[in-house]
Amino acid sequence: MVAVKDIVEGRESLGQAARNSGVSRCTVKDRLRKYDESGIEGLKDTHTWKRTNHPFEGWL
């Protein structure tokens, strides 16, 4: 997850990462929380997330 990586490494703010990824701040915040809780495994799709051609695909 490029946005999470950029935030964790201090290269972007949450707002910048959201804008650059074309998703909401809430979505990035949720992914960041999942990363904090479970690491890279927390960013993998689950059965509750739609499988689409989405910007998150490049975030893993």
Steps between C-alpha positions, in 0.01 A plus 500: 500500500691797371292755695556323833869457424537870415323601823697260718827615345403867547495590130131600490225610732176306517327763287775498236496121482122497458507761222785327317321164522156634404330373816354664809700587809272266693598211273872570541454536876322162509779333302762661724319365808488152346873522423576611857297209640606219265786616281493420130247220562252766615510658155403190307146480367246329718165351408332826607686715246390515140744359250539773243771656294572751774791728596565281806636223278835676485511554875607148591 
